[in-house]
Amino acid sequence: MSPHNIDDLEKVDLCVVGGAGHVGLPLAIAFANTGLRTLVYDINEAALEQIGRGELPALEYDADPLLKKTLANGNLVLSSDHKDVGKADMIIVTIGTPVDEYMNPVHRAVKQCMDDLRPYFRDDQLLILRSTLYPGTSDWVKNYLMSNDCKMDVAFCPERVVQGYTIRELHGMPQIVGGTDEASAERAKELFARVAPEIVGMKPMEAEFAKLFNNAYRYVQFAITNQFYMIADSAGVDYYKILEGMTHNYPRASDVPGAGFAAGPCLLKDTMQLAAFANNQFHLGHSAMLVNEGLALYVVDQLRSEYDLQNTTVGLIGMAFKAEVDDVRSSLSYKMKKALIVHAKGTLTTDPFVKNDPDLLPLDDVIAQSDVLVLCTPHKAYKGLDLQGKPVIDVWNFFNK
Ligand SMILES: NC(=O)c1ccc[n+]([C@@H]2O[C@H](COP(=O)([O-])OP(=O)(O)OC[C@H]3O[C@@H](n4cnc5c(N)ncnc54)[C@H](O)[C@@H]3O)[C@@H](O)[C@H]2O)c1
């Protein structure tokens, strides 16, 4: 679909490394849409092929027409060859930065990426790190590159938009810019001023903390309401009646969220990066993990106490990690499914968005074949659903709203 092949181009304005991913692709499309010739560089060739056909590998609202437009006008070009990174004036890195099985950050993901790309870096390039980083990583990258005779500008500019809604949110949200020096900060600010309404400048480590604190705060907020829910529910009291009373015309409690499964690729991981940084003394963060991850197991326990599970088929409605997306990474629906394998006669699953799970069944089949249902992900499509008289566990209070 792209009229420009990267091999025919000597230079591009911007390269997004990890550009086929959830963060990288909408960002690349947004910059390409501002007129920058933008290279999507990724090691995932299958995803690049899909993008080249004008298809989004993951659900991203409002991105489809812009993808087609920027491919057609040649502002978006694709490559899986790391030497093409050398053609860009500016590079944004959006690769995954996971935590390991001990909840410690995997430093080698960033180091390996720098080692792979270093031969193609030039001193006059600007390198922007956008993956979520363990505090201190941006300064480490700058020093690591300097010690290898690479004097490029380096800045950290965290992604803070809601997954799936980058195109909608990017233009309405301040962009934090953490330059490792003044020149790096100025160049990064100039780039992001093309898409963000406001720039907030700070040091790289402050920016790294700001990103982690944003997500950890949200994760702790979800944990407190989830804990309230479990306390009220185990006392046989309706939490949502209490929540309504707590928040009604009471501004100091107006932002207490409802209970629900809080998971996904960011909130837990970012909270754990912070905990690792704080020598595992981030007690609130660890407690939040126990509560949020524990909510799925609380529901399993509830099922075990109310049903003869060995003779019961449980239907899980919604498998994505949150509503209206197709992403199942770290979804608590799958945690529940795993826990139920040993307890229930059968576990049936369904989701209208998820495309990469061959075990999913049509919604009607799951409802018809299950003895009890659990609403795991409150997709809007489930509003007004006919549950065919089947009992449902609904921690979200979705069906009563
Ligand atoms: N998903 C979100 O909503 C979100 C929000 C804020 C921050 N983040 C952070 O952004 C980063 C990326 O997250 P994501 O959800 O987009 O992950 P993702 O797995 O969807 O995307 C990462 C992409 O990087 C590619 N990749 C990996 N190593 C590479 C390499 N060495 N060279 C080139 N490409 C490479 C992968 O093929 C993949 O396409 C993470 O640090 C994450 O914590 C994510």
Ligand as a Chemical Component Dictionary entry (heavy atoms), coordinates in Angstrom:
data_LIG
# 
_chem_comp.id                   LIG 
_chem_comp.type                 NON-POLYMER 
_chem_comp.pdbx_formal_charge   0 
_chem_comp.three_letter_code    LIG 
# 
loop_
_chem_comp_atom.comp_id 
_chem_comp_atom.atom_id 
_chem_comp_atom.alt_atom_id 
_chem_comp_atom.type_symbol 
_chem_comp_atom.charge 
_chem_comp_atom.model_Cartn_x 
_chem_comp_atom.model_Cartn_y 
_chem_comp_atom.model_Cartn_z 
_chem_comp_atom.pdbx_ordinal 
LIG N1  N1  N 0  0.380  -0.420 26.029 1  
LIG C1  C1  C 0  0.234  0.693  26.716 2  
LIG O1  O1  O 0  -0.861 1.203  26.883 3  
LIG C2  C2  C 0  1.424  1.432  27.280 4  
LIG C3  C3  C 0  1.197  2.668  27.863 5  
LIG C4  C4  C 0  2.271  3.388  28.351 6  
LIG C5  C5  C 0  3.536  2.846  28.261 7  
LIG N2  N2  N 1  3.741  1.608  27.720 8  
LIG C6  C6  C 0  5.102  1.114  27.616 9  
LIG O2  O2  O 0  5.499  1.174  26.264 10 
LIG C7  C7  C 0  6.365  0.086  25.968 11 
LIG C8  C8  C 0  5.793  -0.717 24.820 12 
LIG O3  O3  O 0  4.560  -1.275 25.205 13 
LIG P1  P1  P 0  3.563  -1.899 24.137 14 
LIG O4  O4  O 0  2.298  -2.200 24.847 15 
LIG O5  O5  O -1 3.519  -1.049 22.915 16 
LIG O6  O6  O 0  4.329  -3.263 23.784 17 
LIG P2  P2  P 0  4.135  -4.128 22.454 18 
LIG O7  O7  O 0  4.664  -5.467 22.783 19 
LIG O8  O8  O 0  2.765  -3.972 21.923 20 
LIG O9  O9  O 0  5.113  -3.405 21.399 21 
LIG C9  C9  C 0  6.493  -3.509 21.428 22 
LIG C10 C10 C 0  6.963  -3.659 19.990 23 
LIG O10 O10 O 0  8.381  -3.619 20.012 24 
LIG C11 C11 C 0  8.858  -4.577 19.085 25 
LIG N3  N3  N 0  10.232 -4.857 19.465 26 
LIG C12 C12 C 0  10.688 -5.501 20.555 27 
LIG N4  N4  N 0  12.028 -5.483 20.586 28 
LIG C13 C13 C 0  12.420 -4.784 19.504 29 
LIG C14 C14 C 0  13.686 -4.414 18.992 30 
LIG N5  N5  N 0  14.814 -4.753 19.619 31 
LIG N6  N6  N 0  13.736 -3.697 17.846 32 
LIG C15 C15 C 0  12.599 -3.346 17.196 33 
LIG N7  N7  N 0  11.366 -3.660 17.640 34 
LIG C16 C16 C 0  11.292 -4.373 18.783 35 
LIG C17 C17 C 0  7.898  -5.736 19.203 36 
LIG O11 O11 O 0  7.937  -6.559 18.063 37 
LIG C18 C18 C 0  6.564  -4.993 19.364 38 
LIG O12 O12 O 0  5.965  -4.752 18.110 39 
LIG C19 C19 C 0  6.509  -0.688 27.269 40 
LIG O13 O13 O 0  7.635  -0.198 27.964 41 
LIG C20 C20 C 0  5.256  -0.343 27.998 42 
LIG O14 O14 O 0  5.398  -0.480 29.389 43 
LIG C21 C21 C 0  2.698  0.904  27.210 44 
# 
loop_
_chem_comp_bond.comp_id 
_chem_comp_bond.atom_id_1 
_chem_comp_bond.atom_id_2 
_chem_comp_bond.value_order 
_chem_comp_bond.pdbx_ordinal 
LIG N1  C1  SING 1  
LIG C1  O1  DOUB 2  
LIG C1  C2  SING 3  
LIG C2  C3  SING 4  
LIG C2  C21 DOUB 5  
LIG C3  C4  DOUB 6  
LIG C4  C5  SING 7  
LIG C5  N2  DOUB 8  
LIG N2  C6  SING 9  
LIG N2  C21 SING 10 
LIG C6  O2  SING 11 
LIG C6  C20 SING 12 
LIG O2  C7  SING 13 
LIG C7  C8  SING 14 
LIG C7  C19 SING 15 
LIG C8  O3  SING 16 
LIG O3  P1  SING 17 
LIG P1  O4  DOUB 18 
LIG P1  O5  SING 19 
LIG P1  O6  SING 20 
LIG O6  P2  SING 21 
LIG P2  O7  DOUB 22 
LIG P2  O8  SING 23 
LIG P2  O9  SING 24 
LIG O9  C9  SING 25 
LIG C9  C10 SING 26 
LIG C10 O10 SING 27 
LIG C10 C18 SING 28 
LIG O10 C11 SING 29 
LIG C11 N3  SING 30 
LIG C11 C17 SING 31 
LIG N3  C12 SING 32 
LIG N3  C16 SING 33 
LIG C12 N4  DOUB 34 
LIG N4  C13 SING 35 
LIG C13 C14 SING 36 
LIG C13 C16 DOUB 37 
LIG C14 N5  SING 38 
LIG C14 N6  DOUB 39 
LIG N6  C15 SING 40 
LIG C15 N7  DOUB 41 
LIG N7  C16 SING 42 
LIG C17 O11 SING 43 
LIG C17 C18 SING 44 
LIG C18 O12 SING 45 
LIG C19 O13 SING 46 
LIG C19 C20 SING 47 
LIG C20 O14 SING 48 
# 
